[in-house]
Amino acid sequence: MVAELRAQFRSELPARVEALDAEALGDLTAALRDARRRQRESLAKAADDSLKQVPRLVRPLVRKVIGL
């Protein structure tokens, strides 16, 4: 669990986090995973909503350019 958290944060963790028991580490890992999923979904929705301002015929090109 600690290794997964380190990978998600891309850095060392505070000693207090590393000292958490397995259940708490699991909860923290799951919460972080869920928060990142919700963030991805929100960003995708915002990008889709912003594309509604672009003329329909140009949308596929704009999607390709911005990587959607």
C-alpha positions as CSV (number, residue, x, y, z in Angstrom):
1,M,0.0,0.0,0.0
2,V,2.8,2.4,0.8
3,A,4.4,1.8,-2.5
4,E,1.1,2.5,-4.3
5,L,0.7,5.8,-2.4
6,R,4.3,6.8,-3.2
7,A,3.6,6.1,-6.9
8,Q,0.4,8.1,-6.8
9,F,2.1,11.1,-5.1
10,R,5.3,10.6,-7.1
11,S,7.3,11.4,-4.0
12,E,8.2,10.2,-0.6
13,L,5.4,10.2,2.0
14,P,5.5,11.9,5.4
15,A,6.6,9.4,8.1
16,R,3.2,9.6,9.8
17,V,1.5,8.4,6.6
18,E,3.9,5.5,6.2
19,A,3.3,4.6,9.9
20,L,-0.5,4.1,9.3
21,D,-1.8,0.6,9.7
22,A,-2.8,-1.4,6.6
23,E,-6.5,-0.6,7.0
24,A,-5.9,3.2,7.1
25,L,-3.5,3.0,4.2
26,G,-6.1,1.1,2.2
27,D,-8.7,3.8,3.0
28,L,-6.3,6.6,2.1
29,T,-5.4,4.9,-1.2
30,A,-9.0,4.3,-2.1
31,A,-9.9,7.9,-1.2
32,L,-7.1,9.2,-3.4
33,R,-8.0,6.9,-6.3
34,D,-11.7,8.0,-6.0
35,A,-10.8,11.7,-5.9
36,R,-8.6,11.4,-9.0
37,R,-11.4,9.5,-10.8
38,R,-13.9,12.2,-10.0
39,Q,-11.4,14.8,-11.1
40,R,-10.9,13.1,-14.4
41,E,-14.7,12.8,-14.9
42,S,-15.2,16.5,-14.1
43,L,-12.4,17.6,-16.4
44,A,-13.8,15.4,-19.2
45,K,-17.3,16.9,-18.7
46,A,-15.9,20.4,-18.7
47,A,-14.1,19.7,-21.9
48,D,-17.2,18.3,-23.5
49,D,-19.3,21.2,-22.4
50,S,-16.7,23.7,-23.8
51,L,-16.8,21.9,-27.2
52,K,-20.5,22.9,-27.4
53,Q,-19.2,26.4,-28.2
54,V,-17.4,25.1,-31.2
55,P,-19.3,24.6,-34.5
56,R,-20.3,21.0,-34.9
57,L,-18.3,20.4,-38.1
58,V,-15.1,21.5,-36.5
59,R,-15.5,19.6,-33.2
60,P,-13.7,16.4,-34.4
61,L,-10.7,18.4,-35.4
62,V,-10.7,20.3,-32.1
63,R,-11.0,17.1,-30.2
64,K,-8.0,15.6,-32.0
65,V,-5.9,18.7,-31.4
66,I,-6.6,18.8,-27.7
67,G,-6.3,15.1,-27.3
68,L,-9.8,14.0,-26.5
